[in-house]
Amino acid sequence: MRFNFKATLIASVAVLAATSALAQKAGDQIVSVGLASINPDAQLGTVTSASTSQASATAFTNALKDASANVNSKTTVSLSWLYMYTDNIGAEVTVGIPAEFTQDLNTPNGTVKSHSAAAKMKIHTPTVIAKYFFGTSQDKLRPYLGLGASHVSFHNIETNQSDTMVQQLAGTSASFSSSWAPVYNAGMIYHIDDKWSISGSVAYLPIKTTATFVGPGVGVPVTSTGDVKLNTTDYVVRVGYRF
């Protein structure tokens, strides 16, 4: 059964009520672990090809015209460390176990229209977020808004060599450039007692990268490049321990 993060967040709001107790204040450190549902919305820009053979370059550019990509959603383990500088302002560092994502490629102008699992990769997104917590240090339930940055990098990239088009396009190598992405974050934390808490949040990351594919082409090597947007929404639920 797939874990429904949206339903969990809504249910948490419905059942948790704020009560008066020593909850969260300046100097507190909270270490948390939980699950993150990562949902990329891929948008592939214009892909252009270059080769020593102009005919080969033109053929690949035409085949990839109006191409689109799809990246699957994944759930992975998420870790965080939150430090409260004041009763209302904190900074959080988050990392996760990198999940393997699958990218499908659709080439409407190619002989084969759909190329499932054209590439597989792991995406690393260590993140730092500044957070403003509403309410006071006496409130158990504290909603917050956050703004931060994530360094996005792509690793362990593999292409589907059994797909003829993909092998010709990226049989030699495939890479995605690293980049920084802003992180827009909102959520809440509920303090069960003086030590333990549970939190839920949603974050949006407009990720941009440049894809570079090098392949043998059809007898003549070809290099293709294109910009990719991964407008990613993350849903996170964690259990925390305060020091």
C-alpha positions as CSV (number, residue, x, y, z in Angstrom):
1,M,0.0,0.0,0.0
2,R,1.4,3.4,-1.0
3,F,1.8,5.9,1.9
4,N,-0.5,8.9,1.3
5,F,1.5,11.9,2.6
6,K,-1.2,14.5,1.8
7,A,-3.8,12.6,3.8
8,T,-1.4,12.1,6.7
9,L,-0.7,15.9,6.9
10,I,-4.4,16.7,6.8
11,A,-5.2,14.1,9.4
12,S,-2.4,15.5,11.7
13,V,-3.9,19.0,11.6
14,A,-7.3,17.6,12.4
15,V,-6.3,15.5,15.5
16,L,-3.6,17.7,17.0
17,A,-4.6,20.6,19.2
18,A,-2.3,23.2,20.7
19,T,-1.9,23.2,24.5
20,S,0.2,25.2,26.8
21,A,3.6,23.6,27.7
22,L,7.2,24.3,27.4
23,A,7.7,23.5,23.7
24,Q,10.3,25.1,21.5
25,K,12.7,28.0,22.3
26,A,16.0,29.7,21.5
27,G,18.9,27.3,21.7
28,D,17.0,24.1,21.1
29,Q,18.3,21.5,18.7
30,I,15.9,19.0,17.1
31,V,17.1,16.0,15.2
32,S,14.5,14.3,13.1
33,V,14.0,11.2,10.9
34,G,11.1,10.3,8.6
35,L,9.9,9.7,5.1
36,A,9.9,12.1,2.1
37,S,7.7,11.6,-1.0
38,I,9.5,13.3,-3.9
39,N,7.4,14.2,-6.9
40,P,9.2,15.8,-9.9
41,D,7.3,17.3,-12.8
42,A,9.7,17.1,-15.7
43,Q,9.8,19.6,-18.6
44,L,12.3,19.1,-21.4
45,G,13.3,22.1,-23.5
46,T,14.6,22.1,-27.1
47,V,17.2,19.5,-27.7
48,T,19.9,20.3,-30.3
49,S,22.4,17.9,-31.7
50,A,25.9,18.4,-33.1
51,S,28.1,16.1,-35.1
52,T,30.9,16.1,-37.7
53,S,28.2,15.0,-40.1
54,Q,25.7,17.8,-40.6
55,A,23.2,15.3,-41.9
56,S,23.5,13.2,-38.7
57,A,23.1,16.3,-36.5
58,T,20.1,17.4,-38.4
59,A,18.5,14.0,-38.2
60,F,18.8,13.7,-34.4
61,T,17.7,17.3,-33.9
62,N,14.6,16.6,-36.0
63,A,13.9,13.3,-34.2
64,L,14.1,15.0,-30.8
65,K,11.9,18.0,-31.8
66,D,9.1,18.5,-29.3
67,A,10.4,15.6,-27.2
68,S,9.2,15.3,-23.6
69,A,10.3,13.6,-20.5
70,N,8.7,12.0,-17.4
71,V,10.4,11.3,-14.1
72,N,8.7,9.0,-11.6
73,S,7.9,9.8,-8.0
74,K,9.9,8.2,-5.2
75,T,9.7,7.8,-1.4
76,T,12.9,7.8,0.7
77,V,14.3,8.4,4.2
78,S,14.7,12.0,5.2
79,L,17.0,13.3,8.0
80,S,17.1,16.8,9.5
81,W,18.8,19.0,12.1
82,L,17.0,22.1,13.3
83,Y,18.7,24.8,15.5
84,M,16.5,27.6,17.0
85,Y,18.3,30.9,17.1
86,T,15.4,32.7,18.8
87,D,12.0,31.4,20.0
88,N,10.6,32.0,16.5
89,I,13.6,31.7,14.0
90,G,15.5,28.6,13.2
91,A,17.7,27.1,10.6
92,E,17.4,23.5,9.4
93,V,19.8,21.3,7.4
94,T,18.2,18.3,5.6
95,V,19.6,15.3,3.8
96,G,18.0,12.2,2.5
97,I,19.0,8.8,1.2
98,P,19.3,9.4,-2.5
99,A,16.5,7.6,-4.4
100,E,16.9,6.2,-7.9
101,F,14.6,7.9,-10.4
102,T,13.6,6.7,-13.8
103,Q,13.2,9.0,-16.7
104,D,11.0,8.2,-19.7
105,L,11.6,9.9,-23.0
106,N,8.9,10.6,-25.6
107,T,10.0,11.5,-29.1
108,P,6.9,12.3,-31.3
109,N,9.1,12.7,-34.4
110,G,11.1,9.5,-34.0
111,T,10.4,6.1,-35.4
112,V,9.7,4.7,-31.9
113,K,7.5,7.2,-30.1
114,S,8.0,6.2,-26.4
115,H,11.2,5.2,-24.7
116,S,10.4,3.8,-21.3
117,A,13.2,3.9,-18.6
118,A,15.5,5.7,-21.1
119,A,17.7,6.7,-18.1
120,K,18.1,6.0,-14.4
121,M,19.8,8.3,-11.9
122,K,20.2,9.2,-8.3
123,I,19.5,12.8,-7.3
124,H,21.2,14.4,-4.3
125,T,19.5,17.5,-2.7
126,P,21.2,18.6,0.6
127,T,19.2,21.6,1.7
128,V,19.5,24.5,4.2
129,I,16.2,26.3,5.1
130,A,15.6,29.3,7.3
131,K,12.3,28.9,9.1
132,Y,9.9,31.3,11.0
133,F,7.7,29.6,13.6
134,F,4.5,31.2,14.5
135,G,3.2,31.3,18.0
136,T,5.2,31.3,21.2
137,S,7.7,28.9,22.9
138,Q,4.7,27.7,25.1
139,D,2.7,26.4,22.1
140,K,2.9,22.7,21.4
141,L,1.6,23.1,17.8
142,R,3.6,25.6,15.7
143,P,3.1,26.2,12.0
144,Y,6.0,27.7,10.1
145,L,7.1,29.1,6.8
146,G,10.6,28.5,5.4
147,L,12.9,29.7,2.6
148,G,16.2,28.1,1.7
149,A,18.4,26.6,-1.0
150,S,19.3,23.2,-2.2
151,H,22.4,22.0,-4.1
152,V,21.1,19.5,-6.7
153,S,23.4,17.0,-8.3
154,F,22.9,13.8,-10.4
155,H,24.8,10.6,-9.9
156,N,24.9,7.0,-11.0
157,I,23.4,7.8,-14.4
158,E,22.6,4.8,-16.6
159,T,21.0,4.7,-20.0
160,N,18.8,2.0,-21.5
161,Q,21.3,0.3,-23.9
162,S,18.6,-2.1,-25.1
163,D,16.7,0.8,-26.7
164,T,18.2,1.5,-30.1
165,M,17.3,5.2,-30.2
166,V,18.6,5.7,-26.6
167,Q,21.8,3.8,-27.4
168,Q,22.4,5.9,-30.5
169,L,21.7,9.1,-28.6
170,A,23.4,8.4,-25.2
171,G,25.3,5.1,-25.6
172,T,28.6,6.7,-24.8
173,S,27.7,9.0,-21.9
174,A,24.9,11.0,-20.3
175,S,25.2,13.7,-17.7
176,F,23.1,16.4,-16.0
177,S,24.6,19.6,-14.7
178,S,24.6,20.4,-11.0
179,S,22.7,23.6,-9.9
180,W,21.4,25.5,-6.9
181,A,17.6,25.7,-6.5
182,P,15.4,27.8,-4.2
183,V,13.3,25.9,-1.7
184,Y,9.9,27.2,-0.6
185,N,8.7,25.4,2.5
186,A,5.6,25.3,4.8
187,G,4.7,23.0,7.6
188,M,4.1,22.5,11.3
189,I,5.7,20.8,14.3
190,Y,3.8,19.2,17.2
191,H,5.6,18.7,20.5
192,I,4.4,15.5,22.1
193,D,6.4,16.2,25.3
194,D,9.6,18.0,26.3
195,K,11.7,15.7,24.1
196,W,9.7,14.2,21.3
197,S,7.9,15.8,18.4
198,I,6.3,15.0,15.0
199,S,6.4,17.3,12.0
200,G,4.9,17.5,8.6
201,S,5.8,19.8,5.7
202,V,5.5,20.5,2.0
203,A,8.4,22.0,-0.1
204,Y,8.6,23.2,-3.7
205,L,11.9,23.2,-5.6
206,P,12.1,24.6,-9.1
207,I,15.1,22.7,-10.3
208,K,16.9,23.5,-13.6
209,T,19.6,21.4,-15.2
210,T,21.3,20.9,-18.6
211,A,21.3,17.4,-20.0
212,T,24.2,16.3,-22.3
213,F,24.1,13.1,-24.2
214,V,26.9,11.6,-26.2
215,G,26.3,8.6,-28.5
216,P,27.6,6.8,-31.5
217,G,24.7,8.0,-33.6
218,V,24.3,6.1,-36.9
219,G,27.9,5.5,-37.7
220,V,28.9,9.1,-36.8
221,P,29.2,10.2,-33.1
222,V,26.6,12.8,-32.0
223,T,26.3,15.1,-29.0
224,S,22.9,16.4,-27.9
225,T,22.1,19.0,-25.2
226,G,18.9,20.3,-23.8
227,D,17.6,22.2,-20.7
228,V,15.4,20.2,-18.2
229,K,13.2,21.6,-15.5
230,L,12.2,19.4,-12.6
231,N,9.5,21.3,-10.7
232,T,9.6,19.1,-7.6
233,T,7.1,18.9,-4.7
234,D,8.2,17.1,-1.6
235,Y,5.9,15.9,1.2
236,V,7.7,15.0,4.4
237,V,6.7,13.5,7.8
238,R,9.3,13.1,10.5
239,V,9.7,12.2,14.2
240,G,12.1,14.5,16.1
241,Y,14.1,14.4,19.3
242,R,15.0,17.7,21.1
243,F,18.4,18.3,22.9
